[in-house]
């Protein structure tokens, strides 16, 4: 079992890497600042479904503009490469922006009360000290003798459990440290969710170390409930917990498959992943009705006195809004737990966390906008101050 916690910011001297609270096993694509800037210009004004209508030559030209060297393949393959490039670009841009905002600016209250010039002058020192403090707080390796729920079991209890699971032979002579090691594979690694195998004290400390809850509850039931609200894996998406029927219903509703189609779960999940941002209105769940209306009025697409229903507003802005980075921002596919964790890490008190997904998306979007509007001016200072990421407890 591998438990990874706080990953703050990895900005080397020449690359920007995607970062997150829990680091993924897959190494993200690396983008230089120059590539990000060039790609952002190439993506500007490009709608989600544009690649499906472009010619082979236009797709090839676009890929070259966004960093590919001599892209080759059929028109369909080039379109797939363009979609993948856009996803990679959006992930790198939004992840670097969000991480930079936290590392350099602090929480939302601090951001609101500081001038840009005063924050800029202390960017390197702040980012460096943030890295140091996070290192001490977040890196806590798990100890077999005390950090699992079975750590306090007697030797007989451990032996009985392992015998029942067929891990050891009956009456086998096994020392306690060996029994505990075998419990990792038989109990801890098989636990879902993973934290259900943790001891109460370890869960409590995890919640404190990761700035989720200052004074965690005492009962195990409430501790597990808190973990259910905040613990996530970077490989999880909003649809990861959907049932087979929910996956199929979404695909049918969005005209991706027929209602009588027989498709395995893994394929349905892949189809949802490939179509979620383009087929759904997820991006507009992060906007309030008044914000959508204000944007349309500001850009001359409707009159201020016009009486328009929300679904009509969404349909209109969906055809007019062309900011690809925001339309495909990675947080739109995050599970609710990751959205809550992001907001807590950005200073929003637990008592103020929205209870609905649209509310969570809206609060996260606000913080993404703040980060993205400030990152360009300070990216060099951050790169000079911070190098590395934090991972914990790999068994």
Number of C-alpha atoms within 10 A of each C-alpha: 13 12 16 21 23 21 23 29 29 22 26 16 14 11 17 25 20 28 26 22 23 21 22 16 10 8 9 14 14 17 20 16 17 12 17 20 14 14 22 20 13 16 20 12 14 15 17 17 11 12 21 14 11 15 14 18 11 14 24 22 14 20 24 15 17 21 16 15 10 9 15 13 11 9 19 14 14 24 22 15 20 19 19 13 19 22 17 17 25 24 22 24 24 23 24 24 26 25 24 28 26 22 22 26 24 19 18 18 12 12 17 12 8 12 10 14 9 9 17 18 12 13 22 21 14 20 26 17 15 17 20 12 10 16 18 10 15 21 17 16 14 16 11 17 15 15 18 25 19 20 18 14 13 11 16 10 12 18 26 16 17 20 15 11 12 11 15 17 14 12 9 9 10 12 10 15 12 9 19 22 14 17 22 18 14 16 20 21 15 13 15 10 14 15 19 19 20 20 17 22 15 18 22 22 18 20 19 16 19 19 16 24 17 13 10 16 15 11 9 15 10 12 18 19 11 19 19 15 15 19 22 21 18 17 13 15 20 17 17 15 11 13 11 14 10 12 18 26 15 19 21 15 13 15 11 14 17 13 12 8 9 10 11 10 14 9 10 18 18 11 16 20 16 13 13 20 18 15 17 14 15 17 22 21 17 21 19 14 15 11 12 18 23 15 14 20 15 12 10 10 13 17 12 12 7 9 9 10 10 14 9 10 18 19 12 16 16 16 9 13 16 16 15 18 19 17 20 22 22 19 23 26 21 21 22 24 19 25 23 26 21 23 23 20 18 22 16 17 12 14 6 9 16 15 10 10 15 19 16 21 25 20 19 20 19 13 19 20 15 16 23 17 11 16 19 12 11 18 19 15 17 26 20 15 18 25 16 12 16 19 21 19 14 10 12
